[in-house]
Amino acid sequence: MFTARDKTRKVYVGKVPIGGGARISVQSMCSTDTRDVKSTLRQIKRLERAGCEIVRLAVLDRKAAEALSIIKNVAKIPLVADIHFDYRLALMALDSGVDKLRINPGTIGALWKVKKVVKSARERKIPIRIGVNAASLPKSVLNKYGKATPIAMVEAALEQVKILEDMDYQEIVISLKASDVPTTIEAYKLFSEKRNYPLHLGVTEVGTVRIGSIKSAVGIGALLSLGIGDTIRVSLTGDPVEEVRVGYEILKSLNLREYGPTLISCPTCGRMEIDLLTIVKQVEKKLIRIKEPIKVAVMGCVVNGPGEAKEADVGVAGGRGIGLIFRKGKIIKKVKEKDIFKSLMRELEEFLKG
């Protein structure tokens, strides 16, 4: 049974709300060099097509900061500037029109530098995400706890939060990421008991798409089922478009968002009498560009196949060298195995036309 979502403060990243009961948004981060404007914009457009709602860019130097205004003028989704150490880059990013900053006040330097950034952010009503990472905790916290424990991560976050709260600034988003899933879950749980700032969920340094998707689904899914979390980023080694796709699958699996197709297919067994794997791969490839929230079932035998296909918007239940094509619970036709994919796609196209 799911726990009701925690009531957090609401902040806006551009026009996208985070917290306060708003729907959970899906984020990603460009893997391009921000100074390479053309490559960055190409990747942002691909992310937009995949459904990404907020995108983060690394700002390493002045040239990267200068590129932000050009990118901002073209991108259709809100931009987050990821900045460490140099407060001047944060000020430049704010001047360029970014919609959010990702900084840690404690690494920006002297208090007067932090105040300059906060003042500029407040004037523009731009939120700041404090991103705590288990791999880069302050030395003082590590010396106290010996390693990156959940309590240590929360203490590091609260130290950063206090800097902003002392300036009467509360447009804050928090993340507490570790590569260890239990540590991540416990850190978010502890923090959610102490403050009501919106939470950006993620498990960091999780690896490639296969392994990383599993760890992210377990960590992010566990927290969402507890009612914790307002926006998510699945961190994967590879194409960031995959982060968006996995993010939506996590939300869809918990009935928290509807976006794009849901593909249902059986795990395969000795009862199959069609080449189900080939058909499923063909269908999956075809569904990638569809954004409508439809359910497609591709089933391999007569035991569970008819039931699942009947419950889907369109589906197929396999038999001995044949397939029964379903649409909205009714059998439309029986086709030979070689015609299953084409017949299923025709029904899908007709369904989408309404």
Backbone torsions as a table, in degrees:
resi	resn	phi	psi	omega
1	MET	NA	135.5	-177.3
2	PHE	-82.9	146.2	174.9
3	THR	-87.6	142.1	177.7
4	ALA	-59.6	144.0	-177.8
5	ARG	-63.3	138.1	176.3
6	ASP	-61.0	140.7	177.8
7	LYS	-85.5	107.8	-179.6
8	THR	-110.0	167.3	174.5
9	ARG	-63.7	153.3	178.1
10	LYS	-105.7	130.7	172.4
11	VAL	-125.3	160.7	179.8
12	TYR	-116.7	129.8	172.4
13	VAL	-106.9	98.3	-167.2
14	GLY	63.3	-124.7	178.1
15	LYS	-98.6	4.5	-178.4
16	VAL	-93.8	117.3	178.3
17	PRO	-80.4	142.5	174.4
18	ILE	-125.7	125.1	179.9
19	GLY	88.2	180.0	177.8
20	GLY	65.1	24.4	179.5
21	GLY	90.0	-1.0	178.0
22	ALA	-65.1	155.6	179.3
23	ARG	-62.4	150.9	-176.0
24	ILE	-73.5	122.7	-176.6
25	SER	-92.3	158.5	-178.6
26	VAL	-112.9	125.8	-177.6
27	GLN	-116.5	167.3	170.3
28	SER	-152.9	179.8	178.7
29	MET	-136.0	133.9	179.1
30	CYS	-63.9	141.6	175.6
31	SER	-97.8	0.9	180.0
32	THR	-82.0	165.4	171.2
33	ASP	-77.5	117.0	-176.0
34	THR	-56.8	-27.6	178.7
35	ARG	-67.8	-22.0	175.2
36	ASP	-89.5	87.8	-172.0
37	VAL	-62.0	-43.3	-177.3
38	LYS	-62.5	-46.5	180.0
39	SER	-65.1	-39.5	-179.7
40	THR	-65.2	-43.7	179.4
41	LEU	-66.2	-36.7	176.8
42	ARG	-61.2	-43.3	-179.8
43	GLN	-68.6	-39.4	177.8
44	ILE	-60.6	-41.4	178.8
45	LYS	-62.8	-38.8	177.1
46	ARG	-65.4	-39.8	178.1
47	LEU	-65.9	-40.5	177.7
48	GLU	-60.2	-44.2	179.9
49	ARG	-63.5	-31.0	179.5
50	ALA	-78.1	-9.9	178.6
51	GLY	104.5	7.4	178.2
52	CYS	-59.7	135.6	-175.0
53	GLU	-107.1	-20.2	177.1
54	ILE	-146.3	136.6	180.0
55	VAL	-127.6	139.4	-178.5
56	ARG	-107.8	143.3	-179.4
57	LEU	-125.7	136.7	176.6
58	ALA	-77.8	132.1	179.2
59	VAL	-117.2	96.8	-173.0
60	LEU	-89.5	-27.9	-176.3
61	ASP	-156.7	-175.0	-176.4
62	ARG	-63.2	-37.7	-179.8
63	LYS	-62.6	-40.4	177.2
64	ALA	-65.7	-40.3	179.0
65	ALA	-64.3	-38.6	179.3
66	GLU	-67.1	-29.6	-179.7
67	ALA	-71.7	-21.2	-174.8
68	LEU	-59.1	-40.1	-177.0
69	SER	-65.8	-35.5	177.4
70	ILE	-66.9	-46.5	-179.4
71	ILE	-63.1	-41.6	-179.1
72	LYS	-60.7	-35.9	-178.3
73	ASN	-69.6	-20.4	-176.6
74	VAL	-104.9	-39.4	-176.1
75	ALA	-63.3	144.1	-179.2
76	LYS	-98.5	-12.1	-179.6
77	ILE	-112.2	157.8	-178.2
78	PRO	-60.4	145.5	-179.7
79	LEU	-109.4	139.0	174.7
80	VAL	-115.1	129.5	177.9
81	ALA	-94.8	122.0	-179.7
82	ASP	-97.0	112.1	-170.5
83	ILE	-132.9	138.3	176.4
84	HIS	-131.1	139.9	167.9
85	PHE	77.6	-46.5	-170.8
86	ASP	-101.7	106.5	-177.5
87	TYR	-63.4	-27.5	-179.3
88	ARG	-64.7	-32.9	177.0
89	LEU	-67.5	-36.3	176.8
90	ALA	-64.1	-41.6	178.5
91	LEU	-65.5	-40.7	177.4
92	MET	-64.0	-41.1	179.6
93	ALA	-62.2	-42.4	178.2
94	LEU	-64.5	-40.1	177.4
95	ASP	-63.2	-29.7	-178.0
96	SER	-77.4	-12.7	177.2
97	GLY	99.2	16.4	178.4
98	VAL	-61.9	159.1	-172.8
99	ASP	-97.2	-9.3	-178.4
100	LYS	-166.9	151.9	174.4
101	LEU	-112.7	143.3	169.4
102	ARG	-115.3	103.5	179.5
103	ILE	-139.1	166.2	166.3
104	ASN	-118.4	111.2	-176.2
105	PRO	-51.0	-35.0	-177.1
106	GLY	-66.8	-19.6	179.5
107	THR	-99.8	-0.9	-178.5
108	ILE	-77.5	-26.6	178.3
109	GLY	120.0	-145.5	-176.3
110	ALA	-56.9	152.4	-176.7
111	LEU	-58.2	-35.6	-178.9
112	TRP	-64.1	-30.3	178.0
113	LYS	-69.7	-43.1	178.1
114	VAL	-61.8	-42.5	-179.5
115	LYS	-60.8	-38.8	178.2
116	LYS	-61.8	-43.8	-179.9
117	VAL	-65.6	-46.0	-178.6
118	VAL	-63.4	-41.7	179.0
119	LYS	-59.3	-45.2	-180.0
120	SER	-66.5	-40.1	178.8
121	ALA	-66.2	-40.6	179.9
122	ARG	-63.3	-43.7	-179.7
123	GLU	-59.8	-33.0	-177.5
124	ARG	-97.6	-1.7	-176.9
125	LYS	57.1	44.7	-179.5
126	ILE	-102.0	126.0	179.3
127	PRO	-76.0	161.0	178.2
128	ILE	-123.5	129.5	172.9
129	ARG	-98.1	125.8	172.0
130	ILE	-91.3	114.5	-176.4
131	GLY	-107.1	106.0	177.6
132	VAL	-91.8	128.9	178.7
133	ASN	-122.5	131.8	-176.9
134	ALA	-59.2	-25.4	-177.1
135	ALA	-82.7	-8.0	-176.8
136	SER	-140.2	47.7	177.6
137	LEU	-74.4	153.5	177.1
138	PRO	-58.5	146.6	-179.4
139	LYS	-58.4	-37.6	-178.6
140	SER	-61.7	-38.8	179.5
141	VAL	-71.8	-42.4	178.9
142	LEU	-64.0	-39.0	178.3
143	ASN	-64.3	-33.4	-178.7
144	LYS	-73.7	-42.4	-173.4
145	TYR	-104.7	-11.5	177.3
146	GLY	85.8	-29.5	177.6
147	LYS	-161.2	177.9	-175.7
148	ALA	-81.5	80.0	176.0
149	THR	-85.6	164.4	175.9
150	PRO	-55.8	-41.2	179.1
151	ILE	-64.0	-40.1	178.3
152	ALA	-62.3	-41.8	179.1
153	MET	-63.5	-42.2	179.8
154	VAL	-66.4	-41.1	178.3
155	GLU	-61.8	-41.8	177.7
156	ALA	-61.4	-41.0	179.0
157	ALA	-64.6	-43.5	-178.0
158	LEU	-66.4	-33.5	175.3
159	GLU	-61.9	-42.9	179.0
160	GLN	-68.1	-41.2	179.8
161	VAL	-61.0	-41.3	-177.6
162	LYS	-60.1	-36.3	179.2
163	ILE	-58.6	-43.7	-178.8
164	LEU	-76.6	-38.3	179.1
165	GLU	-64.0	-35.9	178.2
166	ASP	-64.3	-19.1	176.7
167	MET	-98.1	12.7	179.9
168	ASP	59.0	39.8	179.9
169	TYR	-118.4	123.8	-175.7
170	GLN	-130.1	14.1	176.2
171	GLU	-82.5	68.0	-168.0
172	ILE	-119.1	140.3	170.0
173	VAL	-121.7	144.2	-175.2
174	ILE	-121.7	140.7	167.1
175	SER	-132.3	147.7	-179.5
176	LEU	-137.6	88.1	-169.6
177	LYS	-108.6	139.0	172.7
178	ALA	-136.9	162.2	175.9
179	SER	-81.0	-15.4	177.2
180	ASP	-90.6	120.9	-174.0
181	VAL	-63.1	-49.9	179.6
182	PRO	-59.2	-37.9	177.9
183	THR	-62.5	-44.0	179.5
184	THR	-60.8	-48.7	-178.3
185	ILE	-59.6	-47.1	-177.2
186	GLU	-66.6	-36.7	179.5
187	ALA	-63.1	-45.8	178.7
188	TYR	-64.3	-40.4	179.4
189	LYS	-61.2	-46.2	-179.5
190	LEU	-62.7	-44.2	-177.7
191	PHE	-66.1	-39.6	-177.4
192	SER	-63.8	-20.1	177.0
193	GLU	-81.0	-16.4	-174.4
194	LYS	-105.6	-30.2	-178.3
195	ARG	-140.5	159.5	-179.2
196	ASN	-111.2	25.8	176.1
197	TYR	-71.6	146.6	178.4
198	PRO	-61.6	146.3	-174.0
199	LEU	-113.3	129.7	174.9
200	HIS	-95.1	111.9	-174.7
201	LEU	-90.6	146.3	173.9
202	GLY	179.6	154.3	169.8
203	VAL	-112.9	128.3	-169.8
204	THR	-101.3	160.2	179.4
205	GLU	48.1	48.7	-174.9
206	VAL	-89.5	-13.9	176.3
207	GLY	107.8	-156.8	-174.6
208	THR	-71.7	176.7	-173.8
209	VAL	-57.0	-45.9	-176.2
210	ARG	-64.7	-56.6	-177.2
211	ILE	-69.7	-44.1	-177.1
212	GLY	-63.4	-36.4	179.1
213	SER	-64.6	-39.3	179.9
214	ILE	-65.8	-50.1	-179.0
215	LYS	-62.7	-39.6	179.7
216	SER	-66.9	-41.9	-179.8
217	ALA	-62.7	-40.6	179.5
218	VAL	-66.5	-50.1	-176.3
219	GLY	-67.9	-53.1	-178.8
220	ILE	-66.7	-41.9	-179.4
221	GLY	-63.0	-40.4	179.3
222	ALA	-61.7	-43.6	-179.3
223	LEU	-67.9	-43.2	179.4
224	LEU	-62.4	-36.4	179.7
225	SER	-67.9	-20.7	176.7
226	LEU	-90.0	2.5	-179.5
227	GLY	83.8	15.1	-177.2
228	ILE	-107.5	128.5	174.6
229	GLY	124.7	139.4	-177.0
230	ASP	-126.0	-21.6	176.5
231	THR	-154.1	152.5	-176.1
232	ILE	-132.2	150.2	168.5
233	ARG	-136.3	120.1	175.3
234	VAL	-87.5	114.4	-176.7
235	SER	-91.7	113.4	-178.6
236	LEU	-127.2	150.3	173.7
237	THR	-83.5	105.5	-177.3
238	GLY	145.1	-157.4	-177.3
239	ASP	-63.8	122.6	-179.6
240	PRO	-63.6	-19.9	176.1
241	VAL	-59.2	-34.8	177.7
242	GLU	-64.3	-31.6	177.3
243	GLU	-60.5	-41.3	-178.7
244	VAL	-67.7	-44.8	-179.5
245	ARG	-61.4	-44.6	179.2
246	VAL	-66.0	-39.2	178.7
247	GLY	-57.4	-45.3	178.9
248	TYR	-67.6	-35.8	178.7
249	GLU	-64.0	-37.3	177.1
250	ILE	-62.7	-47.2	-179.0
251	LEU	-66.3	-40.3	179.7
252	LYS	-65.2	-37.6	-178.1
253	SER	-65.2	-22.6	179.0
254	LEU	-102.3	8.4	-178.4
255	ASN	59.0	33.8	179.7
256	LEU	-98.1	-18.5	176.0
257	ARG	-146.6	151.3	167.4
258	GLU	-113.6	122.0	177.8
259	TYR	-160.1	119.5	176.3
260	GLY	70.3	179.2	-175.6
261	PRO	-72.0	149.9	168.1
262	THR	-110.2	117.7	-178.6
263	LEU	-98.9	122.1	177.4
264	ILE	-109.0	126.4	176.9
265	SER	-145.5	149.5	-174.8
266	CYS	-78.6	160.4	-175.1
267	PRO	-74.6	-3.8	-178.4
268	THR	73.8	140.0	177.6
269	CYS	-160.0	-174.4	-177.1
270	GLY	-69.2	-8.8	178.4
271	ARG	-78.3	-15.4	-177.0
272	MET	-67.0	138.0	176.8
273	GLU	-130.3	22.9	170.1
274	ILE	-136.2	164.2	178.0
275	ASP	-81.9	76.3	-173.5
276	LEU	-63.6	-41.7	-175.0
277	LEU	-58.5	-43.5	179.0
278	THR	-62.5	-43.2	-178.9
279	ILE	-65.2	-44.5	-179.6
280	VAL	-60.5	-43.4	179.5
281	LYS	-62.3	-39.9	178.0
282	GLN	-63.8	-43.7	-179.4
283	VAL	-65.8	-45.8	-179.3
284	GLU	-57.9	-42.6	178.9
285	LYS	-63.0	-38.8	-179.3
286	LYS	-69.7	-31.8	-174.4
287	LEU	-78.9	-15.6	-172.2
288	ILE	-54.6	-40.1	-174.5
289	ARG	-89.9	0.6	179.7
290	ILE	-88.0	132.8	-178.0
291	LYS	-105.9	-15.9	179.9
292	GLU	-66.3	142.2	-178.9
293	PRO	-80.0	80.8	-179.2
294	ILE	-112.1	159.6	179.2
295	LYS	-115.1	125.8	-179.4
296	VAL	-122.8	127.7	179.9
297	ALA	-113.4	129.9	176.5
298	VAL	-125.2	101.4	-171.4
299	MET	-116.7	149.9	-168.5
300	GLY	-102.0	-10.8	-176.9
301	CYS	-147.5	179.4	-172.9
302	VAL	-90.5	2.2	-179.4
303	VAL	-79.6	-68.0	178.5
304	ASN	-98.2	-13.5	-174.7
305	GLY	-55.9	-55.1	-178.1
306	PRO	-59.0	-38.9	-179.5
307	GLY	-64.3	-46.7	179.9
308	GLU	-67.6	-42.6	-179.6
309	ALA	-64.7	-34.1	179.4
310	LYS	-68.0	-34.3	-178.4
311	GLU	-79.6	-16.6	-178.0
312	ALA	-84.3	165.5	174.6
313	ASP	-67.2	-46.3	170.4
314	VAL	-136.9	150.4	-178.7
315	GLY	-167.9	172.0	176.6
316	VAL	-138.4	139.6	173.2
317	ALA	-118.4	121.3	-175.4
318	GLY	-80.6	153.2	173.7
319	GLY	-133.7	-152.3	179.7
320	ARG	-80.4	92.7	178.7
321	GLY	72.4	14.3	179.9
322	ILE	-139.4	172.7	175.6
323	GLY	-144.0	137.9	172.9
324	LEU	-93.8	121.4	-179.0
325	ILE	-91.8	125.7	179.9
326	PHE	-110.4	149.9	171.0
327	ARG	-144.8	117.8	-179.4
328	LYS	50.2	47.3	172.1
329	GLY	88.2	-4.8	-177.5
330	LYS	-116.1	142.6	175.5
331	ILE	-74.8	123.5	-179.0
332	ILE	-91.2	-43.0	-177.8
333	LYS	-165.2	164.5	170.8
334	LYS	-113.2	128.2	-175.9
335	VAL	-127.8	160.7	175.0
336	LYS	-72.0	157.9	-178.2
337	GLU	-53.2	-42.1	-176.5
338	LYS	-66.0	-17.7	-177.5
339	ASP	-105.0	0.8	-175.1
340	ILE	-59.5	-51.3	-175.3
341	PHE	-60.4	-49.9	-178.2
342	LYS	-62.8	-41.4	-179.9
343	SER	-65.4	-41.3	178.6
344	LEU	-63.8	-40.6	179.7
345	MET	-67.4	-35.1	177.1
346	ARG	-64.3	-41.6	178.3
347	GLU	-66.3	-37.1	177.8
348	LEU	-62.5	-45.3	180.0
349	GLU	-63.1	-40.4	178.1
350	GLU	-65.6	-40.0	178.6
351	PHE	-62.3	-44.4	-178.2
352	LEU	-66.3	-28.2	177.9
353	LYS	-71.1	-19.0	178.8
354	GLY	87.1	NA	NA
